[in-house]
Amino acid sequence: MSDPTSAPRITLQPLPYVDLLTARAAADITLAVIHCTELPDLATARAYGERVLYDSGTGASGHWYIDRDGAIVEYVPPTRVAHHVRGYNAHSVGIELVNTGRYPDWYDSRRQAMEEAYPAAQIDALVALLTRLRATLPALKDIAGHEDLDTGHIAASDDPARTVARKRDPGPLFPWCTLLARVPLQRIGV
């Protein structure tokens, strides 16, 4: 287990459009949202993050990505609003954990199981990052999973008569009890 009081090593890799994202004060951030990439690896997550999806010239991305080995990469600084969860972006930061989730059949009703566990190194890095954020973001007090906040359902890709959860991350194998015992944030949305 890593020492949560030591500053985590974070590699800065800003997304090409980062300067187009809305600026905000660190004091405006009250919520950390935990995601999983639902992609096979960090390189694929980067490619998805670089895609321009909006008229503003920006795309969907978290602020930080934590690989399975605990390596942390910052794609968007906390003082920019990233598009990572509907309705909560203005006052939250997004932390993406590399995990396959439901990839590649995200919305297939027959493939909704999320079976990849989160390695200890990845959770230790998440604890270290959240500890650092609590020290540097004065209003940060809440935490949630993407699935806690985006509870919508959509038509299943294999059978439009059925629906599936739009977002299920970080999923049933995420160790919430362990995380909340190590980082004093209040989980919301459950």
For each residue, the residues with C-beta under 8 A, 3 or more apart:
1: 120 124
2: 6 8 70 124 125 127 128
3: 6 128
4: 127 128 131 182 183
5: 131
6: 2 3 128
7: 128 132
8: 2 72 125 128 129 132
9: 71 72
10: 64 72 73 74 129
11: 71 72 73 74
12: 73 74
13: 46 73 74 75
14: 18 74 75 76 77
15: 18 49 50 59 61 75 76
16: 50
17: 20 21 52 57 58 59
18: 14 15 21 75 76 77 80
19:
20: 17 56 57 58
21: 17 18 58 76 80 81 82
22: 80 81 90
23: 79 80 81
24: 28 29 79 80 81 90
25: 28 79
26: 29 78 79 136 137 138
27: 137 138 139
28: 24 25 90 91 139
29: 24 26 78 91 92 93 137 139 140
30: 91 92 139 140 141 142
31: 88 91 92 93 140 142 143 144 188
32: 92 93 94 95 130 133 140 142 143 144 185
33: 84 85 88 92 93 94 95 143 144 145 146 149
34: 95 97 126 143 144 145 146 169 170 174
35: 62 84 85 94 95 96 97 145 146 169 170
36: 96 97 98 99 101 114 169 170 171 174
37: 42 44 45 48 65 96 97 98 99 101
38: 99 100 101 102 103 106 169
39: 44 45 48 98 100 101 103
40: 44 100 103
41: 44 45 98
42: 37 45 46 65 67 71 73 98
43: 46 47
44: 37 39 40 41 47 48
45: 37 39 41 42 48 49 65 96 98
46: 13 42 43 49 50 65 75
47: 43 44 50 51
48: 37 39 44 45 51 59 60 61
49: 15 45 46 59 60 61 62 75
50: 15 16 46 47 59
51: 47 48 59 60
52: 17 57 58 59
53: 58 59 60 83
54: 57 58 59 83
55:
56: 20
57: 17 20 52 54
58: 17 20 21 52 53 54 83
59: 15 17 48 49 50 51 52 53 54 83
60: 48 49 51 53 83 84
61: 15 48 49 75 76 82 83 84 94 96
62: 35 49 65 75 76 82 84 93 94 95 96
63: 74 75 76 77 78 82 84 93 94 95
64: 10 72 73 74 75 93 94 95 96 129
65: 37 42 45 46 62 72 73 75 95 96 97 98
66: 70 71 72 73 95 96 97 98 122 125 126 129
67: 42 70 71 72 73 98 122
68: 98 99 119 121 122
69: 119 121 122
70: 2 66 67 119 121 122 124 125
71: 9 11 42 66 67 125
72: 8 9 10 11 64 65 66 67 125 129
73: 10 11 12 13 42 64 65 66 67
74: 10 11 12 13 14 63 64 77
75: 13 14 15 18 46 49 61 62 63 64 65 82
76: 14 15 18 21 61 62 63 80 82
77: 14 18 63 74 80
78: 26 29 63 93 133 136 137
79: 23 24 25 26
80: 18 21 22 23 24 76 77
81: 21 22 23 24 89 90
82: 21 61 62 63 75 76 89 93 94
83: 53 54 58 59 60 61 89
84: 33 35 60 61 62 63 89 92 94 96 146
85: 33 35 88 89 92 94 146 149 150
86: 89 149 150
87: 149 150
88: 31 33 85 91 92 149
89: 81 82 83 84 85 86 92
90: 22 24 28 81
91: 28 29 30 31 88
92: 29 30 31 32 33 84 85 88 89
93: 29 31 32 33 62 63 64 78 82 133 137 140
94: 32 33 35 61 62 63 64 82 84 85
95: 32 33 34 35 62 63 64 65 66 126 129 130
96: 35 36 37 45 61 62 64 65 66 84
97: 34 35 36 37 65 66 118 122 126 170 174
98: 36 37 39 41 42 45 65 66 67 68 122
99: 36 37 38 68 114 116 118 169 170 171
100: 38 39 40 103 116
101: 36 37 38 39 106 114 116 168 169 171
102: 38 105 106 107 108 111 112 113 114 168
103: 38 39 40 100 106
104:
105: 102 108 110 111 157
106: 38 101 102 103 157
107: 102 154 155 156 157 164
108: 102 105 111 112 156 157 158 164
109: 112 156 157 158 159 162 164
110: 105 158
111: 102 105 108
112: 102 108 109 164 165 168
113: 102
114: 36 99 101 102 168 169 171 172 173
115: 173
116: 99 100 101 173
117: 173
118: 97 99 122 123 170 173 174 175
119: 68 69 70 122 123
120: 1 123 124
121: 68 69 70 124 125
122: 66 67 68 69 70 97 98 118 119 125 126
123: 118 119 120 126 127 175 178 179
124: 1 2 70 120 121 127 128
125: 2 8 66 70 71 72 121 122 128 129
126: 34 66 95 97 122 123 129 130 179
127: 2 4 123 124 130 131 179 182 183
128: 2 3 4 6 7 8 124 125 131 132
129: 8 10 64 66 72 95 125 126 132 133
130: 32 95 126 127 133 134 143 179 183 185
131: 4 5 127 128 134 135 183
132: 7 8 128 129 135 136
133: 32 78 93 129 130 136 137 140
134: 130 131 137 140 183 184 185
135: 131 132
136: 26 78 132 133
137: 26 27 29 78 93 133 134 140
138: 26 27
139: 27 28 29 30
140: 29 30 31 32 93 133 134 137 185
141: 30 185 186
142: 30 31 32 185 186 187 188
143: 31 32 33 34 130 179 180 183 185 186 187 188
144: 31 32 33 34 148 149 187 188 189 190
145: 33 34 35 148 149 169 170 174 176 189
146: 33 34 35 84 85 149 150 167 169 170
147: 150 151 165 167 168 169 170 171
148: 144 145 151 187 188 189 190
149: 33 85 86 87 88 144 145 146 189
150: 85 86 87 146 147 166 167
151: 147 148 165 167
152: 165 166 167
153: 163 164 165 166
154: 107 163 164 166
155: 107 160 161 162 163
156: 107 108 109 159 160 161 162 163 164
157: 105 106 107 108 109
158: 108 109 110 162
159: 109 156 162
160: 155 156
161: 155 156
162: 109 155 156 158 159
163: 153 154 155 156
164: 107 108 109 112 153 154 156
165: 112 147 151 152 153 168
166: 150 152 153 154
167: 146 147 150 151 152
168: 101 102 112 114 147 165 171
169: 34 35 36 38 99 101 114 145 146 147
170: 34 35 36 97 99 118 145 146 147 174
171: 36 99 101 114 147 168 174
172: 114
173: 114 115 116 117 118
174: 34 36 97 118 145 170 171 179
175: 118 123 178 179
176: 145 179 180 187
177: 180 181
178: 123 175 181 182
179: 123 126 127 130 143 174 175 176 182 183
180: 143 176 177 183 184 185 187
181: 177 178
182: 4 127 178 179
183: 4 127 130 131 134 143 179 180
184: 134 180
185: 32 130 134 140 141 142 143 180
186: 141 142 143
187: 142 143 144 148 176 180 190
188: 31 142 143 144 148
189: 144 145 148 149
190: 144 148 187
